[in-house]
Amino acid sequence: SAVVLTRYLEENCGGVLNLKGRRCIEIGSGCGLVGIVAAILGADVLLTDQYHMLKIIKKNIDLNHCSGRPCVASVGELTWGESAAEYDPPFNLVLAADCIFNEEAVVPLITTLTELTDENSEVLMTTEL
């Protein structure tokens, strides 16, 4: 579903969805595909995941030349349900693809989404059924 969300971003950027200059966070980034594409399309993106995933995300950011303008992407550790205050929420846009693998993750995910957003934020999530 990361590919589906990425295609949605590509097809709608500049139209219904303007990413230029928007402050964006991807949660459960995995390899970072969605966040990197959002950065390439103009968003200022923070890609987050658990500690053990950060090295691969950073490597993929570097491989895609997204460490400075015009493509801006950074990496941060984020465990759902724990404070995200260090990342200075709210964000304009929250992205998530395939991030729910078990029922126990739902409440911490909702807690984190609530902290990362306000009434002006948008959340785009995809999952495979």
DSSP file (Angstrom, degrees, kcal/mol; ACC not computed):
  #  RESIDUE AA STRUCTURE BP1 BP2  ACC     N-H-->O    O-->H-N    N-H-->O    O-->H-N    TCO  KAPPA ALPHA  PHI   PSI    X-CA   Y-CA   Z-CA
    1    1 A S     >        0   0    0      0, 0.0     4,-2.4     0, 0.0     5,-0.2   0.000 360.0 360.0 360.0 -13.9    0.0    0.0    0.0
    2    2 A A  H  >  +     0   0    0      2,-0.2     4,-2.5     1,-0.2     5,-0.2   0.885 360.0  51.3 -63.8 -36.9    3.0    2.3    0.2
    3    3 A V  H  > S+     0   0    0      2,-0.2     4,-2.5     1,-0.2    -1,-0.2   0.901 109.0  50.4 -65.7 -40.7    3.1    2.2   -3.6
    4    4 A V  H  > S+     0   0    0      2,-0.2     4,-2.2     1,-0.2    -2,-0.2   0.927 112.6  45.8 -63.2 -45.6   -0.6    3.1   -3.8
    5    5 A L  H  X S+     0   0    0     -4,-2.4     4,-2.4     2,-0.2    -2,-0.2   0.896 111.9  52.3 -65.8 -39.4   -0.1    6.1   -1.4
    6    6 A T  H  X S+     0   0    0     -4,-2.5     4,-2.5     2,-0.2    -2,-0.2   0.923 109.6  48.6 -61.3 -45.1    3.0    7.2   -3.4
    7    7 A R  H  X S+     0   0    0     -4,-2.5     4,-2.9     1,-0.2     5,-0.2   0.896 109.1  53.7 -62.2 -39.7    1.0    7.1   -6.6
    8    8 A Y  H  X S+     0   0    0     -4,-2.2     4,-1.8     2,-0.2    -2,-0.2   0.933 109.6  48.0 -60.0 -45.5   -1.8    9.1   -5.0
    9    9 A L  H  X S+     0   0    0     -4,-2.4     4,-1.4     1,-0.2    -2,-0.2   0.935 114.0  46.7 -60.3 -46.8    0.7   11.7   -4.0
   10   10 A E  H  < S+     0   0    0     -4,-2.5    -2,-0.2     1,-0.2     3,-0.2   0.915 114.7  45.8 -62.1 -44.7    2.3   11.9   -7.5
   11   11 A E  H  < S+     0   0    0     -4,-2.9    -1,-0.2     1,-0.2    -2,-0.2   0.754 121.8  36.3 -72.9 -24.7   -1.1   12.0   -9.3
   12   12 A N  H ><>S+     0   0    0     -4,-1.8     5,-2.2    -5,-0.2     3,-1.7   0.479  82.7 118.5-110.2  -3.9   -2.6   14.7   -7.0
   13   13 A C  B 3<5S+a   17   0A   0     -4,-1.4     5,-0.3     1,-0.3     3,-0.1  -0.453  85.8  16.0 -65.8 129.9    0.4   16.9   -6.2
   14   14 A G  T 3 5S+     0   0    0      3,-2.0    -1,-0.3     1,-0.2     4,-0.2   0.217 128.0  57.7  90.8 -15.9   -0.2   20.4   -7.5
   15   15 A G  T < 5S-     0   0    0     -3,-1.7    -1,-0.2     2,-0.5    -2,-0.1   0.487 125.8  -9.9-106.9-108.4   -3.9   19.7   -7.8
   16   16 A V  T   5S+     0   0    0      1,-0.2     2,-0.6    -3,-0.1    -3,-0.1   0.799 137.9  47.5 -63.8 -29.3   -6.1   18.6   -4.9
   17   17 A L  B   < -a   13   0A   0     -5,-2.2    -3,-2.0    -8,-0.1     2,-0.7  -0.937  67.7-170.6-122.8 109.7   -2.9   18.1   -2.8
   18   18 A N        +     0   0    0     -2,-0.6    -5,-0.1    -5,-0.3    24,-0.1  -0.889   9.5 172.7-102.0 114.7   -0.3   20.7   -2.7
   19   19 A L    >   +     0   0    0     -2,-0.7     3,-2.3    22,-0.3    25,-0.2   0.631  34.6 124.2 -93.6 -15.8    2.9   19.5   -1.0
   20   20 A K  T 3  S-     0   0    0      1,-0.3    23,-0.2    21,-0.2    22,-0.1  -0.240  92.5 -11.8 -54.5 117.4    5.1   22.4   -1.7
   21   21 A G  T 3  S+     0   0    0     21,-2.6    -1,-0.3     1,-0.2     2,-0.2   0.483  96.9 143.8  74.0   2.8    6.5   23.8    1.6
   22   22 A R    <   -     0   0    0     -3,-2.3    22,-2.8    20,-0.1     2,-0.6  -0.522  54.0-122.9 -78.5 142.9    4.1   21.7    3.7
   23   23 A R  E     +b   44   0B   0     -2,-0.2    69,-1.7    20,-0.2    70,-1.6  -0.770  42.8 177.4 -86.3 118.3    5.3   20.3    7.0
   24   24 A C  E     -bc  45  93B   0     20,-2.7    22,-2.3    -2,-0.6     2,-0.4  -0.913  22.0-164.3-130.4 146.8    4.8   16.6    6.8
   25   25 A I  E     -bc  46  94B   0     68,-2.2    70,-2.7    -2,-0.3     2,-0.5  -0.999   7.6-155.9-129.3 134.9    5.5   13.5    9.0
   26   26 A E  E     -bc  47  95B   0     20,-2.7    22,-2.7    -2,-0.4     3,-0.4  -0.952  14.2-157.1-105.8 127.6    5.5    9.9    7.9
   27   27 A I  E    S+ c   0  96B   0     68,-2.5    70,-0.5    -2,-0.5    22,-0.2  -0.816  75.3  14.9-104.4 145.7    4.8    7.5   10.7
   28   28 A G  S    S+     0   0    0     -2,-0.4    69,-0.3    50,-0.2    -1,-0.2   0.942  78.6 176.8  59.8  48.0    5.9    3.9   10.5
   29   29 A S    >   -     0   0    0     19,-3.1     3,-2.6    -3,-0.4     2,-0.4   0.715   3.1-178.8 -62.6 -25.9    8.1    4.8    7.6
   30   30 A G  T 3  S-     0   0    0      1,-0.3    -1,-0.2    18,-0.2    27,-0.1  -0.468  78.8  -5.3  61.9-118.8    9.7    1.4    7.0
   31   31 A C  T 3  S-     0   0    0     -2,-0.4    -1,-0.3    25,-0.1    29,-0.1   0.621 102.1-115.5 -82.9 -12.9   12.1    1.9    4.1
   32   32 A G    <>  +     0   0    0     -3,-2.6     4,-2.7    -4,-0.1     5,-0.3   0.559  67.5 140.4  96.7   9.0   10.8    5.5    3.7
   33   33 A L  H  > S+     0   0    0     -4,-0.4     4,-2.3     1,-0.2     5,-0.2   0.920  73.6  43.2 -52.5 -53.6    9.3    5.3    0.2
   34   34 A V  H  > S+     0   0    0     -5,-0.3     4,-2.4     1,-0.2    -1,-0.2   0.927 116.6  45.9 -63.9 -46.9    6.2    7.5    0.9
   35   35 A G  H  > S+     0   0    0      2,-0.2     4,-2.1     1,-0.2    -1,-0.2   0.884 112.0  51.2 -64.6 -39.2    8.1   10.2    2.8
   36   36 A I  H  X S+     0   0    0     -4,-2.7     4,-2.5     2,-0.2    -1,-0.2   0.920 110.9  48.2 -65.0 -43.3   10.9   10.4    0.3
   37   37 A V  H  X S+     0   0    0     -4,-2.3     4,-1.9    -5,-0.3    -2,-0.2   0.912 110.2  52.1 -63.2 -41.5    8.4   10.8   -2.6
   38   38 A A  H  <>S+     0   0    0     -4,-2.4     5,-2.4     1,-0.2    -1,-0.2   0.896 110.7  48.7 -60.9 -38.9    6.6   13.5   -0.6
   39   39 A A  H ><5S+     0   0    0     -4,-2.1     3,-1.7     3,-0.2    33,-0.4   0.913 109.1  51.6 -66.5 -42.9    9.9   15.3   -0.1
   40   40 A I  H 3<5S+     0   0    0     -4,-2.5    -1,-0.2     1,-0.3    -2,-0.2   0.845 107.1  55.4 -61.3 -32.6   10.8   15.0   -3.8
   41   41 A L  T 3<5S-     0   0    0     -4,-1.9   -22,-0.3    -5,-0.2    -1,-0.3   0.419 132.8 -88.7 -83.1   1.8    7.3   16.5   -4.5
   42   42 A G  T < 5S+     0   0    0     -3,-1.7   -21,-2.6     1,-0.3    -3,-0.2   0.339  82.7 128.7 116.5  -7.9    8.2   19.5   -2.3
   43   43 A A      < -     0   0    0     -5,-2.4     2,-0.8   -23,-0.2    29,-0.6  -0.439  60.0-125.1 -78.3 155.1    7.1   18.7    1.3
   44   44 A D  E     -bd  23  72B   0    -22,-2.8   -20,-2.7   -25,-0.2     2,-0.4  -0.900  45.0-165.2 -95.9 105.6    9.5   19.2    4.2
   45   45 A V  E     -bd  24  73B   0     27,-2.3    29,-2.3    -2,-0.8     2,-0.6  -0.803  28.5-163.0-112.8 134.4    9.2   15.6    5.6
   46   46 A L  E     -bd  25  74B   0    -22,-2.3   -20,-2.7    -2,-0.4     2,-0.5  -0.966  18.1-156.3-104.8 116.7   10.1   14.0    8.9
   47   47 A L  E     -bd  26  75B   0     27,-3.3    29,-2.2    -2,-0.6     2,-0.3  -0.840  17.7-173.9 -95.5 126.2   10.2   10.2    8.4
   48   48 A T  E     + d   0  76B   0    -22,-2.7   -19,-3.1    -2,-0.5     2,-0.3  -0.890  18.4 133.3-126.2 152.3    9.7    8.3   11.6
   49   49 A D  E     - d   0  77B   0     27,-1.2    29,-2.2    -2,-0.3     2,-0.1  -0.933  58.9 -53.1-168.7-174.4    9.8    4.7   12.8
   50   50 A Q    >>  -     0   0    0     -2,-0.3     3,-2.2    27,-0.2     4,-0.6  -0.369  61.9 -99.3 -72.7 159.0   11.2    2.6   15.7
   51   51 A Y  G >4 S+     0   0    0      1,-0.3     3,-1.4     2,-0.2     4,-0.5   0.830 118.6  59.8 -49.7 -44.4   15.0    2.9   16.4
   52   52 A H  G 34 S+     0   0    0      1,-0.3    -1,-0.3     2,-0.1     4,-0.2   0.631 105.8  50.3 -66.7 -11.9   16.0   -0.3   14.5
   53   53 A M  G <> S+     0   0    0     -3,-2.2     4,-1.8     1,-0.1     3,-0.3   0.575  85.9  85.9 -97.5 -12.4   14.6    1.1   11.2
   54   54 A L  H <X S+     0   0    0     -3,-1.4     4,-2.6    -4,-0.6     5,-0.2   0.833  82.3  57.5 -64.9 -35.4   16.3    4.5   11.3
   55   55 A K  H  > S+     0   0    0     -4,-0.5     4,-2.2     1,-0.2    -1,-0.2   0.920 109.0  44.8 -63.0 -44.4   19.5    3.5    9.6
   56   56 A I  H  > S+     0   0    0     -3,-0.3     4,-2.3    -4,-0.2    -1,-0.2   0.880 113.2  51.4 -68.8 -37.4   17.8    2.1    6.5
   57   57 A I  H  X S+     0   0    0     -4,-1.8     4,-2.3     2,-0.2    -2,-0.2   0.947 111.1  47.6 -63.0 -47.1   15.6    5.2    6.2
   58   58 A K  H  X S+     0   0    0     -4,-2.6     4,-2.4     1,-0.2    -2,-0.2   0.903 110.9  51.8 -61.2 -41.4   18.6    7.5    6.5
   59   59 A K  H  X S+     0   0    0     -4,-2.2     4,-2.5     1,-0.2    -1,-0.2   0.919 110.5  48.1 -61.4 -43.5   20.4    5.5    3.9
   60   60 A N  H  X S+     0   0    0     -4,-2.3     4,-1.4     2,-0.2    -1,-0.2   0.855 109.3  53.0 -68.0 -34.9   17.5    5.7    1.5
   61   61 A I  H  <>S+     0   0    0     -4,-2.3     5,-2.2     2,-0.2     3,-0.3   0.941 112.0  45.9 -61.5 -46.4   17.2    9.5    2.0
   62   62 A D  H ><5S+     0   0    0     -4,-2.4     3,-1.6     1,-0.2    -2,-0.2   0.905 109.5  53.9 -64.3 -42.0   20.9    9.9    1.2
   63   63 A L  H 3<5S+     0   0    0     -4,-2.5    -1,-0.2     1,-0.3    -2,-0.2   0.796 111.4  46.7 -62.7 -27.8   20.5    7.6   -1.9
   64   64 A N  T 3<5S-     0   0    0     -4,-1.4    -1,-0.3    -3,-0.3    -2,-0.2   0.232 112.6-119.6 -99.8  13.0   17.7    9.8   -3.2
   65   65 A H  T < 5 +     0   0    0     -3,-1.6     6,-0.3     1,-0.1     3,-0.3   0.884  67.7 138.3  54.1  46.7   19.6   13.1   -2.5
   66   66 A C      < +     0   0    0     -5,-2.2     7,-2.0     1,-0.2    -4,-0.1  -0.034  33.6  99.2-111.0  30.1   17.0   14.3    0.0
   67   67 A S  E    S+E   72   0B   0      5,-0.2     2,-0.3    -6,-0.2    -1,-0.2   0.498  91.1  12.2 -94.2  -3.4   19.3   15.8    2.6
   68   68 A G  E >  S-E   71   0B   0      3,-0.8     3,-1.2    -3,-0.3    -1,-0.1  -0.960  97.9 -10.4-160.0 173.9   19.0   19.4    1.4
   69   69 A R  T 3  S+     0   0    0      1,-0.3    -2,-0.1    -2,-0.3     3,-0.0  -0.177 115.8  20.5 -54.4 144.1   17.0   21.7   -0.8
   70   70 A P  T 3  S+     0   0    0      0, 0.0     2,-0.7     0, 0.0    -1,-0.3  -0.998 131.8  42.9 -84.0  -7.6   15.0   21.3   -2.9
   71   71 A C  E <  S- E   0  68B   0     -3,-1.2    -3,-0.8    -6,-0.3     2,-0.6  -0.869  72.4-175.6-102.1 113.1   14.3   17.8   -1.4
   72   72 A V  E     +dE  44  67B   0     -2,-0.7   -27,-2.3   -29,-0.6     2,-0.4  -0.921  14.9 149.9-118.4 114.4   14.1   18.0    2.4
   73   73 A A  E     +d   45   0B   0     -7,-2.0     2,-0.3    -2,-0.6   -27,-0.2  -0.999  14.3 179.9-139.9 139.4   13.7   14.8    4.4
   74   74 A S  E     -d   46   0B   0    -29,-2.3   -27,-3.3    -2,-0.4     2,-0.4  -0.853  20.0-126.0-132.7 170.3   14.9   14.0    8.0
   75   75 A V  E     +d   47   0B   0     -2,-0.3     2,-0.3   -29,-0.2   -27,-0.2  -0.923  25.9 169.0-123.8 141.7   14.7   11.0   10.3
   76   76 A G  E     -d   48   0B   0    -29,-2.2   -27,-1.2    -2,-0.4     2,-0.4  -0.996  34.1-114.4-149.9 150.2   13.4   10.7   13.8
   77   77 A E  E     +d   49   0B   0     -2,-0.3     2,-0.4   -29,-0.2   -27,-0.2  -0.675  37.0 173.5 -82.2 133.2   12.5    7.9   16.2
   78   78 A L        -     0   0    0    -29,-2.2     2,-0.6    -2,-0.4   -50,-0.2  -0.934  16.7-168.5-145.8 119.5    8.9    7.7   17.2
   79   79 A T    >   -     0   0    0     -2,-0.4     3,-2.1     4,-0.2    -2,-0.0  -0.939  35.6-114.6-105.6 121.3    7.2    5.1   19.3
   80   80 A W  T 3  S+     0   0    0     -2,-0.6    29,-0.2     1,-0.3     3,-0.1  -0.219  99.9  27.0 -58.4 140.3    3.4    5.4   19.1
   81   81 A G  T 3  S+     0   0    0     27,-0.8    -1,-0.3     1,-0.4     2,-0.2   0.168 103.2  98.2  92.5 -17.3    1.7    6.3   22.3
   82   82 A E  S <  S-     0   0    0     -3,-2.1    -1,-0.4     1,-0.1     0, 0.0  -0.612  89.7 -74.5 -98.0 164.0    4.9    8.1   23.6
   83   83 A S        -     0   0    0     -2,-0.2    -4,-0.2     1,-0.1    -1,-0.1  -0.252  34.9-176.1 -62.1 138.9    5.4   11.8   23.4
   84   84 A A    >   +     0   0    0      1,-0.1     3,-2.1    -6,-0.1     4,-0.1   0.108  49.9 117.7-113.8  16.0    6.2   13.4   20.0
   85   85 A A  G >   +     0   0    0      1,-0.3     3,-2.0     2,-0.2    -1,-0.1   0.797  63.0  68.1 -57.5 -31.8    6.6   16.9   21.5
   86   86 A E  G 3  S+     0   0    0      1,-0.3    -1,-0.3    -3,-0.1    -2,-0.1   0.702  95.6  57.1 -63.0 -17.9   10.3   17.0   20.4
   87   87 A Y  G <  S-     0   0    0     -3,-2.1    -1,-0.3   -41,-0.0    -2,-0.2   0.345 110.1-124.2 -96.0   5.3    9.1   17.2   16.8
   88   88 A D    <   -     0   0    0     -3,-2.0    -3,-0.1    -4,-0.1    -2,-0.1   0.930  43.5-132.5  56.4  58.2    7.0   20.3   17.4
   89   89 A P  S    S+     0   0    0      0, 0.0    28,-0.1     0, 0.0     2,-0.1  -0.293  71.3  82.0 -67.0 163.3    3.5   19.2   16.3
   90   90 A P        -     0   0    0      0, 0.0     2,-0.3     0, 0.0    27,-0.2   0.439  57.6-163.7 -88.7 162.8    1.1   19.8   14.7
   91   91 A F        -     0   0    0     25,-2.7    27,-0.4    -2,-0.1   -67,-0.2  -0.769  24.5-132.3-104.6 153.0    2.0   18.9   11.2
   92   92 A N  S    S+     0   0    0    -69,-1.7    30,-2.2    -2,-0.3     2,-0.4   0.865  93.7  19.0 -68.2 -36.1    0.2   19.9    8.0
   93   93 A L  E     -cf  24 122B   0    -70,-1.6   -68,-2.2    28,-0.2     2,-0.5  -0.998  62.0-162.7-143.4 132.9    0.1   16.4    6.7
   94   94 A V  E     -cf  25 123B   0     28,-2.5    30,-3.0    -2,-0.4     2,-0.4  -0.970  13.9-165.7-114.6 129.9    0.6   12.9    8.3
   95   95 A L  E     +cf  26 124B   0    -70,-2.7   -68,-2.5    -2,-0.5     2,-0.3  -0.912  12.2 167.8-115.7 141.9    1.3   10.0    6.0
   96   96 A A  E     -cf  27 125B   0     28,-1.9    30,-2.1    -2,-0.4     2,-0.4  -0.943   8.3-177.8-154.4 131.8    1.1    6.3    6.9
   97   97 A A  E    S- f   0 126B   0    -70,-0.5    30,-0.2    -2,-0.3   -95,-0.1  -0.995  71.7 -16.1-132.8 129.1    1.2    3.1    4.8
   98   98 A D  S    S+     0   0    0     28,-2.4    29,-0.1    -2,-0.4    -1,-0.1   0.882  84.2 139.3  51.2  47.3    0.8   -0.4    6.1
   99   99 A C        +     0   0    0     27,-0.4     2,-0.7     1,-0.1    -1,-0.1   0.498  43.6  78.4-104.3  -0.8    1.4    0.5    9.7
  100  100 A I        +     0   0    0      1,-0.1     3,-0.1   -72,-0.0    -1,-0.1  -0.916  39.0 151.8-110.7 113.8   -1.1   -1.6   11.6
  101  101 A F        +     0   0    0     -2,-0.7     2,-0.3     1,-0.3    -1,-0.1   0.595  68.2  20.7-111.5 -18.8   -0.1   -5.2   12.0
  102  102 A N  S >  S-     0   0    0      1,-0.1     3,-1.5     0, 0.0     4,-0.3  -0.989  75.6-112.5-150.4 159.5   -2.0   -6.1   15.2
  103  103 A E  G >  S+     0   0    0     -2,-0.3     3,-1.5     1,-0.3     4,-0.5   0.784 108.4  68.0 -61.6 -31.5   -4.9   -4.8   17.2
  104  104 A E  G 3  S+     0   0    0      1,-0.3    -1,-0.3     2,-0.1     3,-0.2   0.719  93.8  60.2 -64.2 -20.7   -2.8   -3.7   20.1
  105  105 A A  G <> S+     0   0    0     -3,-1.5     4,-2.1     1,-0.2    -1,-0.3   0.618  84.5  80.5 -82.3 -13.0   -1.2   -0.9   18.0
  106  106 A V  H <> S+     0   0    0     -3,-1.5     4,-2.5    -4,-0.3     5,-0.2   0.936  91.6  45.3 -64.8 -49.7   -4.5    0.8   17.3
  107  107 A V  H  > S+     0   0    0     -4,-0.5     4,-2.4     1,-0.2    -1,-0.2   0.939 115.1  46.7 -63.9 -48.0   -4.8    2.8   20.5
  108  108 A P  H  > S+     0   0    0      0, 0.0     4,-2.3     0, 0.0   -27,-0.8   0.889 112.2  53.0 -60.6 -35.6   -1.2    4.0   20.6
  109  109 A L  H  X S+     0   0    0     -4,-2.1     4,-2.9   -29,-0.2    -2,-0.2   0.938 110.0  46.5 -62.4 -47.1   -1.5    5.0   16.9
  110  110 A I  H  X S+     0   0    0     -4,-2.5     4,-2.3     2,-0.2    -1,-0.2   0.891 111.1  52.7 -63.7 -39.7   -4.7    7.0   17.6
  111  111 A T  H  X S+     0   0    0     -4,-2.4     4,-1.6    -5,-0.2    -1,-0.2   0.925 112.6  44.8 -59.5 -45.1   -2.9    8.7   20.6
  112  112 A T  H  X S+     0   0    0     -4,-2.3     4,-2.2     2,-0.2    -2,-0.2   0.917 111.5  51.7 -67.3 -44.4    0.0    9.6   18.4
  113  113 A L  H  X S+     0   0    0     -4,-2.9     4,-1.0     1,-0.2    -1,-0.2   0.889 108.3  53.0 -59.1 -39.1   -2.2   10.9   15.5
  114  114 A T  H  < S+     0   0    0     -4,-2.3     3,-0.3     1,-0.2    -1,-0.2   0.882 111.6  45.6 -63.7 -39.2   -4.1   13.1   18.0
  115  115 A E  H  < S+     0   0    0     -4,-1.6    -2,-0.2     1,-0.2    -1,-0.2   0.854 112.7  50.1 -72.1 -34.3   -0.8   14.6   19.2
  116  116 A L  H  < S+     0   0    0     -4,-2.2   -25,-2.7    -5,-0.1     2,-0.2   0.612 110.1  54.4 -80.7 -12.4    0.6   15.1   15.7
  117  117 A T     <  -     0   0    0     -4,-1.0     2,-0.2    -3,-0.3   -25,-0.1  -0.734  52.1-174.1-123.1 164.8   -2.5   16.9   14.3
  118  118 A D    >   -     0   0    0    -27,-0.4     3,-1.5    -2,-0.2   -27,-0.0  -0.748  56.8 -72.1-137.7-168.0   -4.8   19.7   14.8
  119  119 A E  T 3  S+     0   0    0      1,-0.3    -2,-0.0    -2,-0.2     0, 0.0   0.667 131.2  49.9 -66.7 -14.8   -8.1   20.9   13.1
  120  120 A N  T 3  S+     0   0    0    -29,-0.1    -1,-0.3     2,-0.1     2,-0.1   0.469  90.3 103.2-100.1  -3.1   -6.1   22.0   10.0
  121  121 A S    <   -     0   0    0     -3,-1.5     2,-0.4   -28,-0.1   -28,-0.2  -0.414  57.5-147.1 -80.5 154.3   -4.1   18.8    9.5
  122  122 A E  E     -f   93   0B   0    -30,-2.2   -28,-2.5   -31,-0.1     2,-0.4  -0.937   6.3-158.3-116.7 146.1   -4.7   16.2    6.9
  123  123 A V  E     -f   94   0B   0     -2,-0.4     2,-0.5   -30,-0.2   -28,-0.2  -0.991   5.3-171.4-125.6 124.5   -4.0   12.4    7.4
  124  124 A L  E     +f   95   0B   0    -30,-3.0   -28,-1.9    -2,-0.4     2,-0.4  -0.967  14.8 170.4-116.8 117.6   -3.5   10.1    4.5
  125  125 A M  E     -f   96   0B   0     -2,-0.5     2,-0.3   -30,-0.2   -28,-0.2  -0.971  11.0-175.8-128.8 141.4   -3.3    6.4    5.4
  126  126 A T  E     +f   97   0B   0    -30,-2.1   -28,-2.4    -2,-0.4   -27,-0.4  -0.968   4.9 175.6-130.8 151.7   -3.4    3.3    3.3
  127  127 A T        -     0   0    0     -2,-0.3     2,-0.5   -30,-0.2    -2,-0.0  -0.991  30.4-117.4-150.5 153.9   -3.4   -0.4    4.3
  128  128 A E              0   0    0     -2,-0.3    -2,-0.0     1,-0.1   -31,-0.0  -0.799 360.0 360.0 -93.5 131.1   -3.6   -3.7    2.5
  129  129 A L              0   0    0     -2,-0.5    -1,-0.1     0, 0.0     0, 0.0   0.443 360.0 360.0 -93.7 360.0   -6.7   -5.7    3.3
